[in-house]
Amino acid sequence: MTAHQTSPSTRLAVEQAAQLVDEWAPTVSRLLLGLVLGWFGYHELVHPTLWTGYVPVVSGATLPVLLVLAHGWILLLLAVALVAGIMVRAAAGVAALLLLQIVISLTMSNGLSDLVLRDVGVLGLAVCLSASSRQRLLLRR
């Protein structure tokens, strides 16, 4: 057997692994996006004053904190919906819109940065999930 040839059992194992990844990738992606949204939502709710710097268009002491708290609740609700498998495409679509707002806001206030590019990647994940109809571990479609 040459270096370019593979045995039938190896090819079968590779095909089975590829099929498993194909079947579960949207679900794993959904759970990971939910984890990211939940992480940031939780931190915005627990320490809202640390996040008020990302609300540059509003001045004052109370309103930015209230906006961060509202944002944190929305992120947390989207995270729960994604992880629990409730209306996944709708939750991912709303998350994509929220992430688009974050990307635009960060770009306008700080310019292009590693933070913005990270959020562009998370935005891309949300967009892909909003278009994906193949999910496992769902409570509701």
C-alpha positions as CSV (number, residue, x, y, z in Angstrom):
1,M,0.0,0.0,0.0
2,T,1.5,3.4,-1.0
3,A,1.4,6.5,1.1
4,H,-1.6,7.9,-0.9
5,Q,-3.7,4.8,-0.5
6,T,-5.9,4.2,2.6
7,S,-7.5,1.0,3.7
8,P,-11.3,0.6,3.4
9,S,-11.6,0.5,7.1
10,T,-9.7,3.8,7.5
11,R,-11.9,5.4,4.8
12,L,-15.0,4.2,6.5
13,A,-13.9,5.5,9.9
14,V,-13.1,8.9,8.3
15,E,-16.5,9.0,6.6
16,Q,-18.3,8.1,9.9
17,A,-16.4,10.8,11.8
18,A,-17.3,13.3,9.1
19,Q,-20.9,12.3,9.3
20,L,-20.9,12.6,13.1
21,V,-19.4,16.1,12.9
22,D,-21.8,17.1,10.1
23,E,-24.8,16.0,12.3
24,W,-23.7,17.6,15.5
25,A,-21.8,20.7,14.4
26,P,-24.9,23.0,14.5
27,T,-25.9,21.7,17.9
28,V,-22.4,22.2,19.4
29,S,-22.2,25.6,17.7
30,R,-25.6,26.6,19.3
31,L,-24.4,25.5,22.7
32,L,-21.2,27.4,22.4
33,L,-22.9,30.6,21.3
34,G,-25.3,30.2,24.2
35,L,-22.3,29.8,26.5
36,V,-20.7,33.0,25.2
37,L,-24.0,35.0,25.4
38,G,-24.7,33.7,28.8
39,W,-21.2,34.6,30.0
40,F,-21.4,38.2,28.9
41,G,-25.0,38.6,29.9
42,Y,-24.2,37.3,33.4
43,H,-21.3,39.7,33.8
44,E,-23.3,42.6,32.5
45,L,-25.9,41.9,35.2
46,V,-23.5,41.3,38.0
47,H,-21.1,44.2,37.2
48,P,-23.0,46.7,35.0
49,T,-20.7,49.6,35.8
50,L,-17.8,47.8,34.2
51,W,-19.7,47.8,30.9
52,T,-21.0,51.4,30.8
53,G,-18.0,52.5,28.8
54,Y,-19.4,50.6,25.9
55,V,-22.5,52.9,25.9
56,P,-20.8,56.0,24.6
57,V,-23.9,57.7,23.2
58,V,-25.6,58.1,26.5
59,S,-24.4,60.3,29.3
60,G,-25.3,60.4,32.9
61,A,-24.9,58.0,35.8
62,T,-28.1,55.9,35.8
63,L,-29.2,55.5,32.2
64,P,-26.0,53.8,31.0
65,V,-26.3,51.3,33.9
66,L,-29.9,50.6,33.0
67,L,-29.1,50.1,29.4
68,V,-26.3,47.6,30.3
69,L,-28.7,45.8,32.6
70,A,-31.3,45.5,29.9
71,H,-28.6,44.3,27.4
72,G,-27.4,41.7,30.0
73,W,-31.0,40.4,30.4
74,I,-31.5,40.1,26.7
75,L,-28.1,38.2,26.3
76,L,-29.1,35.9,29.2
77,L,-32.5,35.2,27.7
78,L,-31.0,34.4,24.3
79,A,-28.4,32.2,25.9
80,V,-31.1,30.2,27.7
81,A,-33.2,29.8,24.5
82,L,-30.1,28.6,22.6
83,V,-28.9,26.2,25.2
84,A,-32.4,24.8,25.9
85,G,-33.2,24.5,22.2
86,I,-36.2,26.9,22.2
87,M,-36.9,28.7,19.0
88,V,-33.2,28.3,18.0
89,R,-33.3,30.1,14.6
90,A,-35.3,33.1,16.0
91,A,-32.9,33.3,19.1
92,A,-29.9,33.1,16.8
93,G,-31.4,35.8,14.5
94,V,-32.0,38.2,17.4
95,A,-28.5,37.4,18.7
96,A,-27.1,38.2,15.2
97,L,-28.9,41.6,15.2
98,L,-27.6,42.3,18.7
99,L,-24.1,41.3,17.8
100,L,-24.3,43.5,14.6
101,Q,-25.2,46.4,16.9
102,I,-22.2,45.6,19.1
103,V,-19.8,45.4,16.2
104,I,-21.0,48.7,14.7
105,S,-20.9,50.4,18.1
106,L,-17.4,49.1,18.9
107,T,-16.1,50.0,15.5
108,M,-17.4,53.5,15.6
109,S,-16.1,54.2,19.1
110,N,-12.7,52.2,19.1
111,G,-12.0,51.5,15.4
112,L,-11.0,48.1,14.2
113,S,-9.6,46.1,17.0
114,D,-9.1,42.5,18.2
115,L,-12.3,42.9,20.2
116,V,-14.3,43.9,17.2
117,L,-12.9,41.0,15.1
118,R,-13.7,38.6,17.8
119,D,-17.3,39.8,17.8
120,V,-17.4,39.6,14.0
121,G,-16.7,35.9,14.4
122,V,-19.4,35.4,17.0
123,L,-21.7,37.4,14.7
124,G,-20.9,35.0,11.9
125,L,-21.7,32.0,14.1
126,A,-25.1,33.6,15.0
127,V,-25.9,34.2,11.4
128,C,-25.0,30.6,10.4
129,L,-27.2,29.3,13.2
130,S,-30.1,31.5,12.3
131,A,-30.0,29.8,8.8
132,S,-29.5,26.3,10.1
133,S,-32.5,24.0,10.3
134,R,-30.6,21.0,11.5
135,Q,-30.4,20.8,15.2
136,R,-30.4,18.1,17.9
137,L,-31.4,18.3,21.5
138,L,-34.3,20.7,20.9
139,L,-37.2,21.5,23.2
140,R,-39.1,23.4,20.5
141,R,-38.4,24.3,16.9
